């Protein structure tokens, strides 16, 4: 991804996250998707934020999450 589409100025701070945190998460998630779900980009930090945002998605196991949810591109 050449351009980071989310800027902190597009978000509002909450008691849980700053605008910088929110922009970073959005850009990290889009970069992961844009990479074709490259396993090395699915970090523990990304998993924790995803699970907090969307609920429990799977148990995080180092080097195993991609196999357990089969998140490979078609």
HELIX and SHEET records of a PDB file:
HELIX    1   1 UNK A    8  UNK A   10  5                                   3    
HELIX    2   2 UNK A   19  UNK A   34  1                                  16    
HELIX    3   3 UNK A   39  UNK A   41  5                                   3    
HELIX    4   4 UNK A   44  UNK A   54  1                                  11    
HELIX    5   5 UNK A   65  UNK A   69  1                                   5    
END                                                                             
